[in-house]
Amino acid sequence: MLNNVPVPGQSLGASRNLINANFATTDTAFSVDHVPYNDSSGGQGKHNRVSFPSQGSAPSFSSAEMGLFNIVNSTTTKNELYVHKITGAGTTNIPFTASTLSGNSAPASGASFWTYLPSGFIMIKGSSSGSGLVTINFASIGAPTLNQILGVFPVINSGGSTTDTDGAIAFVDTPTTSSFRVFVSARTTVGAANRSFSYVVWGY
C-alpha cells in the first residue's frame, strides 16, 4: 500500500522517507509480471509473464474493448482463462482453456474429448457402436451444451472389429444442441449392421 504523501502542511523532511518507501513498494508491485525498473538487461517494463487472479464473476468491458480474465467455468468446475470477444451480434466470453484436459490430464489413445477454441467454436470427438438408427448424446462425455451444431462427421472405425471395414455410416437428420442421429449399415449388403464408429462434431 502506498503512503499518502505529501499532505498539506507536511514538510519535505517529514515526507522523504515515506516517498522513498513508495518507490520501493511500486517497484515490488511492478516486478510481479514485468522486468524490474532497475534491471540491466535492457528489458525494463516488458512482460515476463501475465498473471490473472481468480475473479468471482466476469468483469465488464467497454463496447470496443477486448480482454482476458480468469474465473471458474461451470462445465469444468476449474479456473479457466476467458477471452472477451466481439462478435457479429455483440460480445461474448469464451473459456478458451476449457477442455477435457481440465478434468483428465492424460486421456487414453482414442478417447473421447472436447475442447473450446479461442474463436468460440467447440470441437467434440467421440466413439460409439450400434446397428441401424443410433442416437448419440455427446453430453455424456462431459462436453458443454452447444448453441448450434454446424457439422457432424461420422466414420466407421477401421480397426474396431473384423467386420467394421465392411461398414457404412450416414448422418441422418438435423441434430439437437446435445445429440445427433446416424444410420449404421453394412457396406456391401443392404440393411442395418452392428459396427463401431467415431465422430467429430463442430459447433458453438
Residue, then its C-alpha position, 0 to 999 in steps of 0.5 A: m500500500l502506498n503512503n499518502v504523501p505529501v499532505p498539506g502542511q507536511s514538510l519535505g523532511a517529514s515526507r522523504n522517507l515515506i516517498n522513498a518507501n513508495f518507490a520501493t513498494t511500486d517497484t515490488a508491485f511492478s516486478v510481479d509480471h514485468v522486468p524490474y525498473n532497475d534491471s540491466s538487461g535492457g528489458q525494463g517494463k516488458h512482460n515476463r509473464v501475465s498473471f490473472p487472479s481468480q475473479g468471482s464473476a466476469p468483469s465488464f468491458s467497454s463496447a470496443e474493448m477486448g480482454l482476458f480474465n480468469i474465473v471458474n467455468s461451470t462445465t469444468t468446475k476449474n479456473e479457466l482463462y476467458v477471452h472477451k470477444i466481439t462478435g457479429a451480434g455483440t460480445t461474448n466470453i469464451p473459456f478458451t482453456a476449457s477442455t477435457l484436459s481440465g478434468n483428465s490430464a492424460p486421456a487414453s489413445g482414442a478417447s473421447f474429448w472436447t475442447y473450446l477454441p479461442s474463436g468460440f467454436i467447440m470441437i467434440k470427438g467421440s466413439s460409439s457402436g450400434s446397428g441401424l438408427v443410433t442416437i448419440n448424446f455427446a453430453s455424456i462425455g462431459a462436453p458443454t451444451l452447444n448453441q448450434i451444431l454446424g457439422v457432424f462427421p461420422v466414420i466407421n472405425s477401421g480397426g474396431s472389429t473384423t467386420d467394421t471395414d465392411g461398414a457404412i455410416a450416414f448422418v441422418d437428420t438435423p441434430t439437437t444442441s446435445s445429440f445427433r442421429v446416424f444410420v449404421s449399415a453394412r457396406t456391401t449388403v443392404g440393411a442395418a449392421n452392428r459396427s463401431f464408429s467415431y465422430v467429430v462434431w463442430g459447433y458453438 
